[in-house]
Amino acid sequence: MTRYAVADAARPGMNLRPATLSDASSLAALSIEVWVGTYLRRGVNGFFADFVLSDLTPTKFETLLADPNEHFVVSQNIDGIDGYVRLTSGRAHPDGVGSDTEVTTLYVQPRHHGVGIGAGLLHRALTICDERGVGQPWLMVNAENDRAIAFYRRHGFVETGQTHFRINDQGYLNCVMSYGIR
């Protein structure tokens, strides 16, 4: 039994697997869908469109997938990928209170919310951390994303600080949340 217990872990029949280089374009498309749907609620402007189209590309995902400090797990359904989690090792905790492993991304297509995919992916990520001896993985979440913050709290993460997500010269407040902090 792992030391990380996540409520509502992977449901029976859920197909979670390591991502491969051939998943790069699917990861890029899913990321664009989730990012735009989550953060651009009042319309798309050039500033954010330029960021998304330059940062969430298949080429960038190919580079990440080839990096030994990155670990991706995807949720695969009969038609394709409906969610993924990304762990990044070697990244310093912004507040210096956690490990050097970040749960960098956890994205699930909105039409698949509420069926356990996010919980299953998070559980798998925490199991990987446990297998690697990583204590207190952490993540950043937009401070206005109440739904995501509540999800992470339900699964054992606590707020340990704040930081900013930067796009060019613009900063957006993020909560830093850590797992395993009592």
C-alpha positions in Angstrom: 0.0 0.0 0.0 1.3 3.4 -0.9 1.6 6.2 1.6 -0.5 8.4 -0.7 -4.2 7.6 -0.4 -6.4 9.5 -2.8 -10.2 9.3 -2.4 -12.1 8.1 -5.4 -9.0 6.6 -7.0 -9.0 5.2 -10.5 -12.4 3.6 -11.3 -12.5 0.0 -12.6 -11.9 -0.1 -16.4 -10.1 3.2 -16.5 -7.1 2.9 -18.9 -4.2 4.9 -17.5 -0.9 4.5 -19.3 2.4 6.3 -19.7 2.3 8.8 -22.6 4.4 8.2 -25.7 5.9 10.5 -28.3 3.0 9.6 -30.6 0.7 11.3 -28.0 2.3 14.8 -28.5 -0.4 16.2 -30.8 -3.2 14.8 -28.7 -1.7 16.3 -25.6 -1.4 19.7 -27.3 -5.0 19.7 -28.6 -6.4 18.6 -25.2 -4.2 21.2 -23.4 -5.5 24.0 -25.7 -9.1 22.9 -25.2 -8.8 22.8 -21.4 -6.7 25.9 -21.0 -8.9 28.1 -23.2 -12.1 26.8 -21.6 -10.8 27.3 -18.1 -9.1 30.7 -18.3 -10.6 32.6 -21.2 -14.2 32.8 -20.0 -15.0 36.3 -21.6 -13.5 35.8 -25.0 -10.2 35.2 -26.7 -7.8 38.0 -27.5 -4.5 38.1 -29.3 -2.4 38.1 -26.2 -3.7 34.8 -24.9 -4.2 33.3 -28.3 -0.5 33.9 -29.1 0.5 32.3 -25.8 -1.6 29.2 -26.3 -0.6 28.7 -30.0 3.1 29.1 -29.2 3.3 27.3 -25.9 0.9 24.3 -26.3 2.3 22.8 -29.5 3.0 19.2 -30.5 6.7 20.1 -30.8 6.9 21.4 -27.3 5.1 18.3 -26.0 7.6 16.1 -28.0 10.4 17.9 -26.2 8.7 17.4 -22.8 8.0 13.7 -23.4 11.7 13.2 -24.2 12.9 14.9 -21.1 13.8 12.4 -18.3 12.6 15.0 -15.6 9.1 14.8 -17.1 6.6 12.0 -16.5 3.2 11.9 -18.2 0.3 9.6 -17.6 -2.7 9.7 -19.9 -6.3 8.5 -19.6 -7.1 6.6 -22.8 -10.7 5.9 -23.8 -11.8 4.0 -26.9 -11.5 7.1 -29.1 -8.4 8.8 -27.6 -7.0 10.7 -24.7 -9.5 12.4 -22.4 -7.1 13.5 -19.7 -3.5 13.5 -18.5 -1.2 14.3 -15.5 2.3 15.6 -15.8 5.0 15.4 -13.1 8.2 17.4 -13.3 11.1 16.5 -11.1 14.0 18.8 -10.3 11.8 21.9 -9.8 12.3 23.8 -6.5 9.2 24.4 -4.4 8.4 28.1 -4.6 8.1 28.3 -0.8 10.9 25.9 0.0 8.7 23.6 2.1 8.1 20.7 -0.3 9.9 18.3 -2.5 11.4 19.1 -5.9 8.6 17.3 -7.7 5.7 19.3 -9.1 2.3 18.0 -10.3 2.7 20.4 -13.2 -0.5 19.7 -15.1 -3.7 17.8 -14.5 -6.1 18.3 -17.4 -9.3 16.4 -18.1 -11.7 17.3 -21.0 -14.6 19.2 -19.5 -17.2 16.7 -20.9 -15.4 14.0 -18.8 -15.4 15.9 -15.5 -17.0 14.2 -12.5 -16.5 10.5 -13.5 -13.2 9.9 -11.7 -10.6 10.5 -14.4 -9.0 13.4 -12.6 -8.9 11.5 -9.3 -7.5 8.5 -11.0 -4.7 10.5 -12.7 -3.9 12.3 -9.5 -3.8 8.9 -7.6 -1.4 7.5 -10.2 0.8 10.6 -10.0 1.0 10.3 -6.2 1.7 6.6 -6.5 4.6 7.4 -8.8 5.9 9.9 -6.3 5.6 7.3 -3.6 7.5 4.7 -5.7 10.3 7.3 -6.3 10.5 8.2 -2.6 9.2 11.7 -3.3 7.7 13.3 -0.2 5.4 16.3 -0.4 4.8 16.8 -4.2 3.4 20.2 -4.9 1.4 22.1 -7.5 0.3 25.6 -8.5 -3.3 26.4 -9.4 -4.9 29.7 -10.5 -6.2 31.5 -7.4 -9.5 32.1 -9.2 -10.0 28.4 -10.1 -12.2 27.5 -7.1 -13.3 24.2 -8.6 -9.7 23.0 -9.0 -8.6 24.2 -5.5 -11.6 22.4 -3.9 -10.6 19.2 -5.9 -7.0 19.3 -4.6 -8.1 20.0 -1.1 -10.5 16.9 -1.2 -7.5 14.9 -2.2 -5.1 16.0 0.6 -3.4 19.1 -0.8 -3.1 22.1 1.4 -2.3 25.7 0.5 1.3 26.6 1.5 1.8 29.9 -0.3 1.3 32.0 -3.4 3.2 32.7 -6.6 2.5 34.1 -10.0 2.1 32.3 -13.4 3.8 34.6 -15.9 2.9 35.2 -19.5 5.4 37.7 -20.9 5.2 40.7 -18.5 1.8 39.8 -17.0 1.5 37.9 -13.7 -1.5 35.8 -12.6 -1.9 34.9 -8.9 -1.6 31.2 -8.2 -2.0 29.2 -5.0 0.8 26.8 -4.2 -0.5 23.6 -2.7 1.5 20.7 -1.2 0.6 17.1 -0.5 1.6 15.4 2.7 1.9 18.6 4.8 0.1 18.2 8.2 
